[in-house]
Amino acid sequence: MKRILTFDGGGIRGVFSLEILLRIETLLREHFKAPNLILADHFDFFAGTSTGAIIAAGLSWGMPVEEILTLYVKHGTTMFQHVPWYNPLKRILVSRYEAKPLSDLLRRTFSEDGKGEVPALLDTKRLKTLLLVVLRNHTTGSAWPISNNPLAMYNDANLLDCNLKVPLWKLVRASTAAPTYFDPEEIMLGGKRHVFVDGAITPYNNPALIAALMAVLPCYRLAWETGPDKIRLISVGTMRFSLAATDVNVRRMWVGYHAAQIPAALMQGIALEQDCLCRCLGQCIHGEELDSEIGNLEGTALPGRSWFSYARYNRSFMGKEAEEFLRQNPQLAQLDAVQAVPALRELGRAYANEHVRIEHLI
């Protein structure tokens, strides 16, 4: 069986995902009686968007989960370092946070020398698995799911703009370049400048479906054999919070109101649809309820052969529960709430202990 593990975007809420991964790693170590097992020993393909790109790249690099979690806990404040007060125009009109501290951290982490002086390229031998990171190419106006698959169309070494020759840290940084939070990332390809922003504003903030398609569609040139006993796809989210506004005054729904609400609504809706499609195209073995009409689709199969078996780990706060939870913990819905890391860890541990099972993983 081929195994794919994918990670949503969600800023510092990636800590929630990492607690789930700690549980996955622990269960696999116990099952195989291998105390030093890392997830790259068990999974064939990691995929991530935005904060998920950091996690996916770290796992493919061969890091144990605890090491990646330490990056978030130890360097969270560094990742979200405010633009100085003496540059108010940039802080208000361009980005809240400096890109350099995060860039420096990624440059050191994904380097051949461990110091950041010799950047690892996407074709580095340090990557132990297939890796997919999702970016948005603002220059071309399109989503760019980029992998290290040597057979991929744009990974041909004879091309001047071969993706495999791009520094890995730049691709990960580009995937995290959330508009208004961080500056875009510029990458030279074939002598041309391309501007990249956060992959979360593509349809693939939840990258599970695009990872599965990359594994099975002939155009991506991996062509894995399909079937629920041939491919196991596990998708890990960063929590979902209800966007309901039950008491909104329609007279207050002016342009400024919509400017703040619509992007979040579209991103959440698309991510949910990606999850739903995975449950329809695959054989769902675990997942929370999608809505009150279709439920969680566990055990439901469309006519024809399922492409893969699928588990989704995520925690949603909806309706009155969401209202009460966010009233008490408003920072947990934010992408940059570094002070919420202890609470995120607690939520992730509780969820993982309740939902993650070894039978989902093997």
C-alpha positions as CSV (number, residue, x, y, z in Angstrom):
1,M,0.0,0.0,0.0
2,K,1.2,3.5,-0.8
3,R,0.5,6.1,1.9
4,I,-0.1,9.9,1.6
5,L,-0.2,12.3,4.5
6,T,-1.3,15.9,3.9
7,F,-1.6,19.1,5.9
8,D,-3.9,22.1,5.6
9,G,-2.9,25.7,5.9
10,G,-3.7,27.6,9.1
11,G,-0.8,29.6,10.4
12,I,0.2,28.9,14.0
13,R,-2.7,26.4,14.2
14,G,-0.3,24.0,12.6
15,V,0.6,23.2,16.2
16,F,-2.8,21.4,16.4
17,S,-1.9,19.3,13.4
18,L,1.5,18.5,14.9
19,E,-0.1,17.1,18.1
20,I,-2.1,14.7,15.9
21,L,1.2,13.7,14.1
22,L,2.8,13.0,17.5
23,R,0.0,10.5,18.2
24,I,0.4,9.0,14.7
25,E,4.2,8.6,15.2
26,T,3.8,7.1,18.7
27,L,1.2,4.6,17.5
28,L,3.4,3.5,14.6
29,R,6.5,3.2,16.8
30,E,4.5,1.0,19.2
31,H,2.9,-1.1,16.5
32,F,6.2,-1.8,14.7
33,K,8.3,-1.9,17.9
34,A,10.6,0.7,16.4
35,P,11.3,3.4,18.9
36,N,13.2,5.5,16.4
37,L,10.7,5.3,13.5
38,I,9.9,8.6,11.8
39,L,6.9,9.2,9.6
40,A,9.1,9.3,6.5
41,D,9.8,5.6,7.2
42,H,6.1,4.8,6.8
43,F,4.6,7.3,4.4
44,D,5.6,7.6,0.7
45,F,4.2,11.1,0.0
46,F,3.8,14.3,2.1
47,A,1.8,17.3,0.9
48,G,1.2,20.6,2.5
49,T,0.0,24.2,2.0
50,S,1.2,27.2,3.9
51,T,2.0,26.1,7.4
52,G,1.3,22.6,6.2
53,A,4.2,23.1,3.7
54,I,6.6,23.6,6.6
55,I,5.3,20.4,8.2
56,A,5.4,18.4,5.0
57,A,8.9,19.5,4.1
58,G,10.2,18.8,7.6
59,L,8.8,15.3,7.6
60,S,10.1,14.6,4.1
61,W,13.4,15.9,5.3
62,G,13.5,13.2,7.9
63,M,12.6,15.1,11.0
64,P,10.8,13.5,13.9
65,V,7.6,15.2,14.7
66,E,8.9,16.6,18.0
67,E,11.7,18.4,16.2
68,I,9.2,20.2,13.9
69,L,7.0,21.0,16.9
70,T,10.0,22.5,18.6
71,L,10.4,24.9,15.7
72,Y,6.9,26.2,16.2
73,V,7.1,26.4,20.0
74,K,10.6,27.9,20.1
75,H,10.5,30.1,17.1
76,G,6.8,31.0,16.9
77,T,7.4,34.5,18.0
78,T,10.3,34.8,15.5
79,M,8.1,33.6,12.7
80,F,5.6,36.3,13.5
81,Q,7.9,39.3,14.1
82,H,6.0,42.6,13.5
83,V,7.1,45.1,11.0
84,P,8.7,47.9,13.1
85,W,6.6,50.7,14.4
86,Y,8.7,53.2,12.4
87,N,7.4,51.7,9.1
88,P,3.7,52.2,9.6
89,L,2.8,52.4,5.9
90,K,4.1,48.9,5.2
91,R,2.5,47.6,8.4
92,I,-0.9,48.9,7.4
93,L,-0.8,48.6,3.6
94,V,1.5,45.6,2.8
95,S,2.3,43.1,5.6
96,R,2.0,42.9,9.4
97,Y,5.1,40.8,9.8
98,E,8.7,40.7,8.6
99,A,9.5,37.9,6.1
100,K,13.2,37.8,6.9
101,P,13.1,35.9,10.2
102,L,11.0,33.1,8.8
103,S,13.1,33.1,5.6
104,D,16.3,32.8,7.7
105,L,14.8,29.9,9.7
106,L,13.7,28.0,6.6
107,R,17.1,28.7,4.9
108,R,19.0,27.2,7.8
109,T,16.6,24.2,8.2
110,F,16.5,23.2,4.6
111,S,20.2,23.5,3.7
112,E,22.8,20.9,2.8
113,D,25.3,22.3,5.4
114,G,22.9,23.0,8.2
115,K,23.9,26.6,8.2
116,G,21.9,28.1,5.4
117,E,25.0,28.7,3.2
118,V,24.4,25.8,0.8
119,P,20.6,25.7,0.1
120,A,19.1,22.4,-0.6
121,L,17.3,22.4,-4.0
122,L,14.0,20.6,-4.6
123,D,15.8,17.6,-6.0
124,T,18.0,17.2,-2.9
125,K,18.7,13.7,-1.8
126,R,17.9,14.8,1.7
127,L,14.2,14.4,1.0
128,K,13.3,10.9,1.9
129,T,9.8,10.8,0.2
130,L,7.7,12.5,-2.5
131,L,6.9,16.0,-1.4
132,L,4.2,18.4,-2.7
133,V,4.0,22.1,-1.7
134,V,1.2,24.3,-3.0
135,L,1.9,27.9,-4.0
136,R,0.0,30.6,-5.9
137,N,1.9,32.1,-8.8
138,H,0.7,35.7,-8.7
139,T,2.6,36.4,-11.9
140,T,0.6,33.8,-13.9
141,G,-2.5,34.0,-11.7
142,S,-2.6,30.2,-11.2
143,A,-2.2,27.6,-8.5
144,W,1.2,25.9,-8.6
145,P,1.3,22.5,-6.9
146,I,5.1,21.7,-7.1
147,S,6.5,18.3,-6.3
148,N,10.0,16.7,-6.4
149,N,8.7,13.9,-8.6
150,P,11.6,13.6,-11.2
151,L,9.1,12.5,-13.9
152,A,6.9,15.6,-13.6
153,M,6.5,17.7,-16.8
154,Y,8.2,20.8,-15.3
155,N,10.9,18.9,-13.5
156,D,12.8,18.0,-16.7
157,A,16.5,18.9,-16.0
158,N,16.8,20.1,-19.6
159,L,14.4,22.9,-19.0
160,L,15.8,26.3,-18.2
161,D,13.0,26.8,-15.7
162,C,13.2,23.3,-14.1
163,N,11.4,23.4,-10.8
164,L,13.8,20.9,-9.3
165,K,16.6,23.6,-9.3
166,V,14.6,26.0,-7.0
167,P,15.8,26.2,-3.4
168,L,13.4,24.2,-1.2
169,W,13.3,26.9,1.5
170,K,12.1,29.4,-1.1
171,L,9.2,27.2,-2.1
172,V,8.1,26.6,1.5
173,R,8.4,30.3,2.2
174,A,6.4,31.2,-0.9
175,S,3.7,28.7,0.2
176,T,3.4,30.6,3.6
177,A,3.4,34.1,2.1
178,A,-0.1,34.9,3.3
179,P,-1.3,38.3,1.9
180,T,-1.4,41.1,4.5
181,Y,0.7,38.8,6.9
182,F,3.9,38.4,4.9
183,D,5.6,39.8,1.8
184,P,5.3,37.8,-1.4
185,E,8.3,35.6,-2.3
186,E,10.2,36.2,-5.6
187,I,11.7,33.2,-7.5
188,M,13.7,33.3,-10.7
189,L,12.7,30.6,-13.2
190,G,14.4,30.5,-16.6
191,G,15.6,34.0,-16.1
192,K,12.2,35.4,-15.4
193,R,10.9,36.8,-12.1
194,H,7.9,35.1,-10.7
195,V,6.0,36.5,-7.6
196,F,4.5,33.8,-5.3
197,V,1.9,34.1,-2.5
198,D,0.3,31.8,0.0
199,G,-1.0,28.5,-1.4
200,A,-4.0,28.9,0.9
201,I,-5.6,31.3,-1.5
202,T,-5.7,28.5,-4.2
203,P,-8.4,25.7,-4.2
204,Y,-5.8,23.6,-2.3
205,N,-5.6,25.1,1.2
206,N,-6.6,21.5,2.0
207,P,-4.1,19.7,-0.4
208,A,-5.5,16.2,0.1
209,L,-7.3,16.0,-3.3
210,I,-4.5,17.5,-5.4
211,A,-2.1,15.1,-3.7
212,A,-4.3,12.1,-4.6
213,L,-4.8,13.3,-8.2
214,M,-1.0,13.8,-8.5
215,A,-0.6,10.2,-7.4
216,V,-3.1,8.6,-9.8
217,L,-3.6,10.8,-12.9
218,P,-1.4,9.9,-15.9
219,C,-0.5,13.6,-16.6
220,Y,1.5,13.7,-13.3
221,R,3.5,10.6,-14.3
222,L,3.4,8.8,-11.0
223,A,0.4,6.5,-12.0
224,W,0.0,4.7,-8.8
225,E,-2.4,1.7,-8.9
226,T,-5.8,2.8,-7.5
227,G,-7.9,1.1,-4.9
228,P,-8.7,1.4,-1.2
229,D,-6.2,-1.4,-0.5
230,K,-3.6,0.2,-2.8
231,I,-3.5,3.9,-1.5
232,R,-4.2,5.2,2.0
233,L,-4.7,9.0,2.1
234,I,-4.7,10.7,5.5
235,S,-5.6,14.4,5.7
236,V,-4.9,16.6,8.8
237,G,-6.6,19.9,9.3
238,T,-5.9,22.9,11.5
239,M,-9.4,23.2,13.1
240,R,-12.5,24.8,11.5
241,F,-14.6,27.5,13.1
242,S,-18.1,28.4,12.2
243,L,-18.5,31.6,10.2
244,A,-22.2,31.9,11.1
245,A,-23.5,35.4,11.8
246,T,-26.9,34.7,13.2
247,D,-27.5,38.1,14.7
248,V,-25.9,40.4,12.1
249,N,-27.7,43.6,11.2
250,V,-28.1,43.7,7.4
251,R,-27.6,47.5,7.5
252,R,-24.1,46.9,8.7
253,M,-23.2,44.5,5.8
254,W,-21.4,47.2,3.9
255,V,-18.2,46.9,1.7
256,G,-15.9,46.8,4.6
257,Y,-17.9,44.0,6.3
258,H,-17.8,41.9,3.2
259,A,-14.1,42.5,2.6
260,A,-13.3,40.9,5.9
261,Q,-15.8,38.0,5.7
262,I,-15.8,36.8,2.1
263,P,-12.2,35.6,1.7
264,A,-12.5,33.5,4.9
265,A,-15.9,32.1,3.8
266,L,-14.6,31.1,0.3
267,M,-11.4,29.5,1.7
268,Q,-13.4,27.5,4.3
269,G,-16.0,26.5,1.8
270,I,-13.5,25.3,-0.8
271,A,-11.5,23.3,1.8
272,L,-14.6,21.6,2.9
273,E,-15.5,20.7,-0.7
274,Q,-12.0,19.2,-1.2
275,D,-12.6,17.1,1.9
276,C,-16.0,16.0,0.6
277,L,-14.6,15.1,-2.8
278,C,-12.0,12.9,-1.2
279,R,-14.7,11.1,0.7
280,C,-16.6,10.5,-2.5
281,L,-13.7,9.5,-4.7
282,G,-12.2,7.4,-2.0
283,Q,-13.5,5.0,0.7
284,C,-13.9,7.1,3.8
285,I,-12.8,5.2,7.0
286,H,-12.8,8.2,9.4
287,G,-13.9,11.8,9.5
288,E,-16.2,14.2,11.3
289,E,-19.6,15.1,10.1
290,L,-19.5,17.3,7.0
291,D,-23.1,18.6,7.4
292,S,-26.4,17.4,8.9
293,E,-27.6,16.0,5.5
294,I,-24.8,13.8,4.3
295,G,-23.1,13.0,7.6
296,N,-19.5,11.8,7.5
297,L,-19.9,9.5,4.5
298,E,-18.0,6.7,6.3
299,G,-18.7,3.4,4.6
300,T,-20.4,5.1,1.6
301,A,-19.0,4.4,-1.8
302,L,-20.0,5.8,-5.1
303,P,-20.7,3.3,-8.0
304,G,-17.4,2.1,-9.5
305,R,-14.0,1.6,-8.0
306,S,-12.8,3.8,-5.1
307,W,-9.4,5.3,-5.9
308,F,-8.1,5.2,-2.3
309,S,-9.1,4.8,1.3
310,Y,-9.3,8.0,3.2
311,A,-9.2,9.4,6.8
312,R,-9.7,13.0,7.7
313,Y,-8.5,14.3,11.1
314,N,-9.9,17.8,12.0
315,R,-11.9,19.4,14.8
316,S,-14.8,21.7,13.9
317,F,-16.5,24.2,16.2
318,M,-19.9,25.0,14.9
319,G,-23.1,26.8,16.0
320,K,-23.5,27.6,19.7
321,E,-20.4,25.6,20.5
322,A,-18.3,27.9,18.3
323,E,-19.9,31.0,19.7
324,E,-19.1,30.0,23.2
325,F,-15.7,28.7,22.5
326,L,-14.6,31.8,20.6
327,R,-16.1,34.0,23.3
328,Q,-13.7,32.4,25.8
329,N,-10.8,31.8,23.4
330,P,-11.0,34.4,20.6
331,Q,-7.3,34.1,19.8
332,L,-7.6,30.5,18.7
333,A,-9.2,31.3,15.4
334,Q,-6.3,33.6,14.4
335,L,-3.5,32.5,12.2
336,D,-0.9,34.5,14.2
337,A,-1.9,33.8,17.8
338,V,1.5,32.6,19.1
339,Q,0.3,33.1,22.7
340,A,-2.3,30.4,22.0
341,V,0.3,27.6,21.4
342,P,-0.3,25.9,24.8
343,A,-4.0,25.8,24.2
344,L,-3.6,24.5,20.6
345,R,-1.4,21.7,21.9
346,E,-3.9,20.7,24.5
347,L,-6.7,20.7,21.9
348,G,-4.6,18.7,19.5
349,R,-3.6,16.1,22.1
350,A,-7.2,15.6,23.2
351,Y,-8.5,15.3,19.7
352,A,-5.7,12.8,18.7
353,N,-6.2,10.6,21.7
354,E,-9.9,10.3,20.9
355,H,-9.8,9.9,17.1
356,V,-6.4,8.6,15.8
357,R,-6.3,4.8,15.6
358,I,-3.6,2.4,14.4
359,E,-6.0,0.7,12.0
360,H,-6.3,4.1,10.1
361,L,-2.6,4.1,9.5
362,I,-1.7,0.7,8.3
